[in-house]
Amino acid sequence: MIGLLRLYAQPPGNRGAPGNPPANSSPAARAAGGFLCARSPRHPSRLFLAAALFGLIISGCAAGRVASPAASYDTPEAALRELAASPPGAAITATARVEISSPTERYPLKAAVMLRAPADLRLESIPLLGPPDFFLSIEAGELRVFLPEKGDYHIGPASRQNIARLLRLPLSAAEAVGLLMGRPPADKESGADYWQGEQEEGLYRLDRYRAGEKIRSLWIDPATARLIRVRIFTGREEAAYTAEFADYRRVGDGFLPQRLTISGEGVTLAVRYTDTRLLDDETASFSLPVPEGITPTPFAVP
């Protein structure tokens, strides 16, 4: 990671063109098809019948291609209720391929991760050879990082500043864990705010406003109630970061995105999960123990 780490039907021959009889059909059938395509009946009753038959033929051919109107939500509150029920409600574990990249740097990492809402995280690297060389934990608002090869063990608050040293993205612990689990960032701030919702290109977009300014947008797939995109705004409605989620799989009683990206301030964090499952012991401690003979040092004040 960056900064502190520096790591690295019919057979085809029996089908004719839409609206025409098959090529091997009888002469009478081919003549009837040609009648619909090329000849106009002389009597109004025949015209009506031909039009009706033509409509049935067209609708029958196109039925598999015409999409039904996209589902939506009656209110923003209805969308939020369905979204809240989508992510897994329990702690999970997975193997993750993580990559932090910027225009000038790229840091890939394979790791075993544990995640527990709202803000607990445990990560251990899986090197190609040798034992793990990087450990990280966040629990009860405390961040711990251990680099065995250097003998460095750091402890400090899981603040945005300290997390940004590792991810180059100023996320709180709850934001980071929530996004890694496919959840919208928790917002505990109070104030006069409100939601607005509207359909946008097959998705339902929720915009949250506070004091007249947009502070976040969520894009939800109304057909599945899964989060597709999150955008957080700073003052003057400038985007602080955008997170996107894809390839949801069922884990326990909910769904977890198997791929996600978080982009902002010229940095992109990409994560791809495999072997996702529920954590056997939900009460397990996520905090890294201090190895014998190691003296922890606090994170330096930036």
N, C-alpha and C positions, 0 to 999 in steps of 0.2 A: 504494500500500500504506500501512499505518498507521505512525505514529510517524516513522521516518526519511524516508519517501517523501512521504506526503500526496498521492497521485495519485488521482488519480481511478479322378353318381348318377341319380335319376329326376326327370322334370319334376314340379313340385309338384302338378299336376292328377292325376297317376297314383298319388299316395301317399295311403294312408288313415291313420287313427290307429294308434299302435303297438299291435300285437296284433290289429288288424282288417284285413280284406282291403280293397284299393282300392275306391273308390266305383264305378268302371266295370268291376269284375270280374264274373264270371258269377254268376247267382243261386245256383248250387250252392256256389261259393266263399264267397259272403257268408253262406250258411246254415251252412257249416262254421265260419266265424269266430264267428257268433252262438252256435253250439253250445258252443264253448269258453268263451264269456263268460257265457252265461246258462243253460245246461242241464247237469244232472248225469246222467251215464250210470247205468243201472240195474245193470249188471254190474261186478264188481270188475275184470275184465280191461279193460273199456272205461275205467273210472276211472283205472287205471294208465296206459293209453295216452294219455288226455287230459292227465293230469298231466305225462307225459313231453313231449308236444307243447307244452304250455304253457310248460314250462321251456325248451325249445329256442327258442320264440318270444321269450320274455323275454330270454334270454341273447344271442340274435342281435341284438335291438334295442339292448341296453345295452352291447354289447361295445366300442363306440367311446367310451363315456363313463366306464367304470370304470377308474380309474388303477391301475397295478400298484404293488406296495409299493415305497416309496422305497429307493434304494440307500443303503448305509451302509459303514462301515469296521469291520474286525474289531478293530483296536487304534488308539490315538492315533498310534502310530508309523507305521502304514500311511497314515493321513490326512496326516501331515506329509511323508512321502515323495512322495505324489502332488502335494501342494500345491507342493513345491519345484520340480517340473518344469513348472509352469504358466506363470509369468511369462517374458517374453523374456530370453534369456541374453545378449544383446548390447546395445550402446548404441543408443538410439533418439532420434529427433527428431520434433517435432510442433508444430502450432499450438495454442495453449491460450487459452481464455477463462477468466480467473481472477477470482474475486470474493471479497473479504474483507469480512465484514459482522459487525456487532454490533448491539445494540438501538438504538444512537444513530449509527452510522456505516456507510457502504457505500463500498467502493473497488473498482471494476471495472478490469480490465486485460486487454488482448489482447497476447499475447507469443509469440515463437518460443522453444521450449525444447529443450534437449538433456539427456538423462538417461543416466547410466552407473552401474550398481551397482559398489560398494556405496554410494558417497557423493559422486558428482560431479554437478554441476548447472550449466547455463549458461542464462541467461534474458535476452532482449532484447525490449523493448516494441515493439509495432506500433501507433503512434498512427494516428488517422484521417487526420491530415495531418502532413506533415513527417517528419524523420528520427527514429530511436529516441531516447527521452528518459530511458530507464532501463535500466541493465545490471547484471546480478548474476552472480557465479560462485562456485562452491564446488568446490575441488579440493585434494587433499592436506591437508585439514583447515583450509584458509584461505578466508575469506569476503572477497569484493571487491564493492564497490558503486560504480557511477559514475553521476552525475547530470550530463549534459552541459550542460544549461541553466544550472546553478548553478556548474559547474566543480568540483564536489565529487567527490573520489575517496577512498573509505574502505577500509582494509585491516585485518583483524583475524582472530582465531581463529573458526572456524565453531562457536562454542559455542552452547549452548541459549539463553543470555542474548542473544547477538547476533542469532541467528535469530529469537528472539521479538520483537525490535525491528521486524522486517519483517513477520512473520506473526501476531504476537500469540499464538502458540502455542509453548510451550517444547519444541521438538523438536530432537533432535540432527540432524546432517547425514545420518547413516545412516537415521534414522527418516523424515525428510522425503523423501529420495530413494526409499527403499523404498516408502513409502506412495504416492508419485506414480507408481510403477511397478506398483502392485497387489501389493506384497509385504508380508508381516508384518514388523514392526520386528525388526531383528537384536538378539539378546540374547547378549552375550559374557560376561555375569556368570556366575561359577561358584558352585556351592553345591548343597546337597541340595534339589533340586526335582524335580517330577514332573508329568506330564500326566494329565488325566482327560477322557474323551470320552463323549458321549451324543447321541442323536438329539433334535432340537428343531424342530418345525414344518417338516419336510422338509429341514432343514439338519443338518449334523453340527457340534456345538459342542465345541471343545477348550478346556479350562481349564488354565492352568498355575499351579502353586502353589509357593511357596518359604517355608520355615519355617512351613508351615501356613496361609499367607495367599495368596489368589488375586491374581496379579500381571497376568494378561492372559487374554483370551478371544478365540478365533477362531471364526468361523462359516464353514463351507465347504459349497459345493454338491456333494454326493457324486456327482451325475450328471455333473458337468463338471470336478470337482477345482479349482474356482476360488474365490478368496477373496471372500466377500460382505460381511463385517463384521469389524472389529477393535475391541476395547475394552481400553484400558490402565488399570490401577488403581494408585492411590497406596496409602499405608498405610490400614489399616482398610477395605480393599476399596472405596474411593471412586473413582469413575471420573475419570480425568485427561482423557481424550479418547476419542472414538469416531470411527472412519473407516468409511465405507461405499462400496462399489464396484458399478458396474453397466455394462451394455452392453459386454461384452468383445468385442474384435476380434483376429483373428490378426495378429501382427507377427513376422515371422521364424519362429523355432521355438517361439514361445510366444504368450500372449494378454495383451493390455493392456486395462484398463478405460478406456472412453472418457469415463466420468463418475465422479467421486468427490467426497466431502465429508469434511472433518475438522472435528469440532466439539468444543469444550471451553472452559471458563472464559468462557462468554458470547460466544465468537467462532466463526464458521463460515468455513472456507476451502472454496470450491467450485471445481472445475476441470472443464472440458469440453474434450476433445481432438478435433482434426480433423487430417487429413493425417499420420497417424502412419506412420512407416516406420523402417527400420534406418538407423543412421548409417553413411555410406559409409566414413569413416575412424575406426575404433574407437580408434586411438592418438592422435587429435587432442587438443590441449591444450584444456581447458575454462576455464583461468584467463584472466581479462581482462587484456589488455596495458595498460600505463599510457600514455595519450596523451602526445605530445610537449608540453612546456610545463606539464604538470600535476604537482603535487607531492602524492603520497598522504598522507593523514592517518590515524592509527590510530583505531579506534572508541574512544570515550571509555568509561572504566570506569563502569558504571552505579552 
